Structures are given as C-alpha cells and as structure tokens.
Amino acid sequence: MFGREARGRSPAYESLAASVAGDEQVLSFLAALPSAKRQPNLLFAAARYLLGAPPDIAALRTLVRRSGTELAQLMLARRTQTNEPARCATLLPALARLPGPLALIEVGASAGLTLLFDRYSYDYGDHHLIAGSDADAPTLRCAVGGPVPLPAGVPPIAWRAGLDLHPLDVTRDDDVRWLSCLVWPGESDREDRLAAAVASARRDPPPVYRGDLLTDLPALAAQAPTEATLVIFHSAVLAYVAPADRERFAQTVRGLTAVWLSNEAPGVVPGLPCTRFREGTFVLGHGGRTPLAFTDGHGTWLHWLEGRAG
Ligand SMILES: C[S@@+](CC[C@H](N)C(=O)[O-])C[C@H]1O[C@@H](n2cnc3c(N)ncnc32)[C@H](O)[C@@H]1O
C-alpha cells in the first residue's frame, strides 16, 4: 500500500518500503509498537530525524539494532502531521467566491501553514498570477482544469485560527525539523516550498490552538468576528478521525453559522457524494454536500466540476 503511494513520487521510499516488507528485524521492531504507530511514513520520518538524512534499508536496520528505544520513543511522541502549503492553491477558488472579509478556522491545522492564504503568491498557469503579501513566501503553482472560477486575488482575511490535537510550532526548530522529515526524498519542490513557507510563518506566526475538532470547535468559532464570513475548513484531516466521529464533527459544523469547506480523500466526509475519483485525489467539498472539484492531495492541480462555476 505505502509502496504504491510512493511509486512515481519517491523511488527511494518505494524501494525502502519493499525492503522493509521482507526484513524480519525491522518488522519485529514495528510489531512491538501500538498498531496505530506501525506506519511506514512515521517510521521513515523518525529514522530520517535521528539519522539526519533519509534512511536506506542498511541504515534503518542499524538504527533499529543500535537505537531501537530512541526510535520507538520518537515514533510514540510524534505523528504524521504533514503540512502542505500548496493545498491553499486548491482551496482558494472556493474561498474567493465567498463574501469578504473572511474569518478562517482550520481544524487539523498542524503548524498553520495552510492558514496563510494571503501570504503566498499563486500561479494557475496561462499567466493567471496572484501576488501574495510576502514576496519571500512561496509561489504555489497549480494546474487547473474544468470551469474553475479563478480568483482575481485573495479575499481579505479579517481573522484566522487553527485548531489541532497536537499543534506544531513554527518557531521551534525541532518541530520544523520534524515537518521537513515528513517530506519524502525526491520531492525537492515540496522541501523548498515548506522551507519558504516556514520562513514566512516565522515572521508572523499563525495562531494554532490545542484542541479536538470534535469538542473544541464551537468555543473557537464563538471568538470569530461576527462581521466577517466565518469559514471552517480542513484538508487531509478526517481520515485520521474514526468514521462515527466524522459524523459527529459534520453535525457540529452544520450547527454553526459558518461556511464549511473540506478537502479530503473521497468517502471520508459524511454526506459528500463522490462517484468517480483517482487514487491520491482529494475532493473539494462545500457544506459537506456539494463536491466542487477534484484536487491533487498535495495541491499541484485541481479539476473543477461542471456546473459548479457559479
Ligand atoms: C496530515 S495533517 C494536515 C495538516 C493541514 N491541514 C494540511 O493540509 O497541510 C492532519 C492534522 O490533523 C490533526 N488532527 C487529527 N485529528 C484531529 C482532531 N480530532 N482534532 C484536531 N486535529 C486533529 C493532526 O494532529 C494533524 O496535525
């Protein structure tokens, strides 16, 4: 499964995953961890963190043998919290259709890099460029298809806040190093983008509060300025939430006076229909009911669906 995901994206991790699948020593190390922690992504990121470089199978075996306790402790303490700023490019057309100014709440915000819509510049191809407020923040390149309502700019953002079970802090070097270890070898464009986004976030860090999207969202929503359009959004989050709890979350969001935007793998947003999709594709949804677009899980393309242009 992981090897399939890594195919075409990271030959190094594709081959490492294949080697691990036949390696008794690494497999028995993994088997001793709680089942939720037996993730290749988590193992490889933790090994990279300790080794200072992406592991190959020999380095991983040595690490397991010599520093298995340290590796296990790191895997127990950390989790996969990839924060991909490029997802802003796939969410922006949906945001820009709303009446501004906006108040943004991102649930599952990780380090808050996907809250900084207005900092980034955007390149949607065919000379459709949008300049961000921070010239040193990354330019997010996103190929578009379908009748996408490309925005002229980023709507004014009056207020923003993130909520996360385990927020990462962009001002802490260990958290930033962890974030960079979650990027797979071979994805140098993502590494560069992450570094530039972190540098921008460090100049003026976004607020990300510790809390659970199942219980702490209404209190945070109550802090948003009432004169702004409140948008509650999330990307790559609900897959980490148990199916029954996704339904609870959906009911909570529907009970708030807010626009709900989701950017998640097909099938994880309760009530959001998705009849056709490709592996690795997300569905951009509005209100938990209307699919707007198919999007690349890492934000590099989006395909707007017919009839959703208005
Ligand atoms: C893969 S990251 C996605 C980060 C960001 N949304 C993005 O698109 O780059 C998923 C995040 O969801 C958070 N998360 C998972 N379950 C949560 C919950 N019940 N409440 C709040 N945050 C949660 C995790 O801690 C993690 O930081």
The ligand as an ORCA input file, in Angstrom:
! r2SCAN-3c Opt
* xyz 0 1
  C      -1.933     15.500      7.712
  S      -2.123     16.867      8.814
  C      -2.847     18.062      7.726
  C      -2.404     19.473      8.049
  C      -3.019     20.572      7.183
  N      -4.458     20.556      7.268
  C      -2.605     20.475      5.733
  O      -3.470     20.263      4.868
  O      -1.420     20.613      5.429
  C      -3.503     16.338      9.819
  C      -3.615     17.124     11.145
  O      -4.880     16.827     11.733
  C      -4.703     16.821     13.130
  N      -5.825     16.114     13.762
  C      -6.154     14.803     13.635
  N      -7.238     14.522     14.386
  C      -7.629     15.681     14.977
  C      -8.677     16.046     15.875
  N      -9.543     15.130     16.334
  N      -8.774     17.328     16.268
  C      -7.875     18.256     15.837
  N      -6.853     17.967     15.000
  C      -6.721     16.697     14.582
  C      -3.361     16.142     13.309
  O      -2.801     16.428     14.585
  C      -2.555     16.752     12.167
  O      -1.836     17.889     12.570
*
